[in-house]
Amino acid sequence: MKFPKEGEYASFYRGYIEKAGKVYFFNLLKINTQKTIDSFKNIPIDLHNYSYAEGKWTIKELLIHLVDCERVFVYRALTGARGDNYSVLPSFDEDLFLENANVINRPLEDILAEFTHTRISNRLFFKSLNEEATSRSANTNGVPMSTRAFGFIIIGHSNHHLSVLKERYLV
């Protein structure tokens, strides 16, 4: 899958796309998947509900945020890949999603398994697409965004939060 060009995504996502890398998409996705799994599976249980500051997410909330965002981004990619560029896909409230995710009662291992299975499914989805499908766009908040842009956003978004995890939670 080709790296997205300027104009294939909203400027808000530029940072995430740049954090993904520009080499072969499926290699980047494989590396990011393993890096994410390894980063979370080795966190001691006494830190699972740790937040580095008042009002910041816990480690478990950070991980479920990755799962939620990946699901939203892949739905948007699916919409574009299937040729629906007329439906306007709304934004979502990431904090509202977390409030209703019942994270406190879930073990980190279950959330990590959910991430892993979501990522496997999404890899298969992107693998199924031809070049034409990856270049199609979805109307996201009034901005056309290509299917391939969402693939790279997923990787860059995860890389961003892995940096936050390392710099602010696991110091």
C-alpha positions as MATLAB code, in Angstrom:
seq = 'MKFPKEGEYASFYRGYIEKAGKVYFFNLLKINTQKTIDSFKNIPIDLHNYSYAEGKWTIKELLIHLVDCERVFVYRALTGARGDNYSVLPSFDEDLFLENANVINRPLEDILAEFTHTRISNRLFFKSLNEEATSRSANTNGVPMSTRAFGFIIIGHSNHHLSVLKERYLV';
ca = [
       0.000    0.000    0.000;
       1.448    3.347   -1.038;
       2.245    6.121    1.422;
      -0.503    8.811    1.321;
       0.222   12.130   -0.359;
      -0.585   15.572    1.010;
      -4.243   16.246    0.297;
      -5.321   12.661    1.001;
      -5.984   13.456    4.651;
      -6.928   16.260    7.007;
      -3.943   18.293    8.191;
      -4.756   17.289   11.797;
      -3.473   13.769   10.977;
      -0.143   14.828    9.441;
       1.773   14.145   12.667;
       0.404   10.624   12.960;
       1.154    9.836    9.320;
       4.709   11.114    9.730;
       5.151    8.942   12.849;
       4.158    5.843   10.895;
       7.181    5.756    8.604;
       7.357    5.527    4.839;
       8.473    1.968    4.163;
       6.252   -0.933    3.156;
       2.942   -0.611    5.046;
       2.633   -4.244    6.113;
       6.158   -4.288    7.552;
       5.365   -1.142    9.525;
       2.101   -2.660   10.738;
       3.821   -5.886   11.818;
       6.562   -4.011   13.690;
       4.057   -1.673   15.348;
       1.803   -4.550   16.368;
       4.630   -6.422   18.071;
       6.006   -3.256   19.667;
       2.569   -2.403   21.077;
       1.990   -5.902   22.435;
       5.475   -6.051   23.990;
       5.134   -2.589   25.533;
       1.896   -3.403   27.324;
       2.399   -7.059   28.233;
       5.439   -6.307   30.386;
       3.807   -3.651   32.559;
       3.559   -4.718   36.214;
      -0.004   -5.244   37.436;
       0.322   -2.517   40.086;
       0.673    0.048   37.256;
      -2.304   -1.043   35.152;
      -4.584    1.585   36.715;
      -1.802    4.167   37.043;
      -2.248    7.668   35.638;
       0.740   10.025   35.555;
      -1.389   13.078   36.449;
      -4.854   14.068   37.599;
      -7.341   13.800   34.734;
      -5.010   11.738   32.521;
      -5.849    8.262   31.311;
      -4.675    5.150   33.083;
      -2.468    2.663   31.270;
      -5.483    0.407   30.649;
      -7.464    3.377   29.321;
      -4.601    4.259   26.996;
      -4.683    0.757   25.544;
      -8.467    0.654   25.087;
      -8.172    4.096   23.445;
      -5.880    2.497   20.852;
      -8.457   -0.242   20.239;
     -11.366    2.204   19.983;
      -9.515    4.537   17.621;
      -8.367    1.680   15.442;
     -11.956    0.492   15.083;
     -13.127    3.996   14.150;
     -10.266    4.517   11.671;
     -10.857    1.149   10.016;
     -14.582    1.826    9.678;
     -13.671    5.047    7.920;
     -11.178    3.162    5.713;
     -13.837    0.544    4.918;
     -16.298    3.263    3.961;
     -13.809    4.760    1.528;
     -12.578    1.434    0.174;
     -16.134    0.382   -0.637;
     -16.737    3.596   -2.576;
     -18.961    5.523   -0.165;
     -17.648    9.055   -0.392;
     -21.021   10.735    0.111;
     -21.828    9.698    3.696;
     -20.330   12.198    6.121;
     -18.511   10.277    8.832;
     -18.620   12.136   12.142;
     -15.895   12.654   14.672;
     -16.110   10.797   17.973;
     -15.581   11.778   21.582;
     -12.635    9.703   22.801;
     -13.265   10.640   26.434;
     -16.930    9.620   26.217;
     -15.857    6.304   24.692;
     -13.512    5.723   27.644;
     -16.136    6.685   30.214;
     -18.338    3.913   28.855;
     -15.699    1.244   28.253;
     -15.804   -0.381   31.720;
     -12.000   -0.385   31.733;
     -11.604   -0.458   35.519;
     -13.212   -3.912   35.698;
     -11.166   -5.434   32.882;
      -7.748   -7.014   33.181;
      -5.056   -5.505   30.976;
      -4.487   -8.946   29.471;
      -8.062   -8.987   28.121;
      -7.687   -5.525   26.604;
      -4.360   -6.547   25.063;
      -6.018   -9.649   23.563;
      -8.734   -7.389   22.163;
      -6.062   -5.144   20.628;
      -4.287   -8.155   19.136;
      -7.435   -9.606   17.552;
      -8.539   -6.197   16.273;
      -5.135   -5.681   14.681;
      -5.170   -9.136   13.061;
      -8.594   -8.445   11.574;
      -7.557   -5.020   10.357;
      -4.360   -6.340    8.777;
      -6.459   -8.838    6.811;
      -8.814   -6.043    5.757;
      -5.990   -3.864    4.399;
      -4.364   -6.914    2.781;
      -7.600   -7.578    0.876;
      -7.556   -4.190   -0.839;
      -6.194   -3.431   -4.276;
      -4.458   -0.154   -5.117;
      -7.655    1.397   -6.451;
      -9.515    0.700   -3.203;
      -6.696    2.186   -1.097;
      -6.848    5.416   -3.089;
     -10.606    5.884   -2.634;
     -11.707    8.423   -0.044;
     -14.258    8.667    2.726;
     -15.864   11.966    3.701;
     -14.613   12.416    7.253;
     -16.023   15.531    8.899;
     -16.278   17.095    5.462;
     -12.683   16.250    4.491;
     -11.958   13.513    1.943;
      -9.466   11.051    3.406;
      -8.016    8.118    1.516;
      -8.281    4.552    2.715;
      -4.480    4.251    2.754;
      -4.205    7.375    4.911;
      -6.212    5.632    7.619;
      -3.850    2.656    7.511;
      -0.848    4.872    8.152;
      -2.766    6.904   10.759;
      -3.385    3.713   12.734;
       0.341    3.006   12.898;
       1.339    6.610   13.662;
      -1.358    6.993   16.309;
      -0.125    3.867   18.049;
       3.511    5.028   17.792;
       2.501    8.369   19.314;
       0.864    6.721   22.318;
       3.736    4.253   22.765;
       6.032    7.271   23.114;
       3.661    8.790   25.671;
       3.586    5.468   27.546;
       7.373    5.326   27.679;
       7.932    9.023   28.483;
       5.140    9.680   30.988;
       3.982    6.391   32.479;
       7.016    4.131   32.629;
       9.739    6.545   33.755;
];
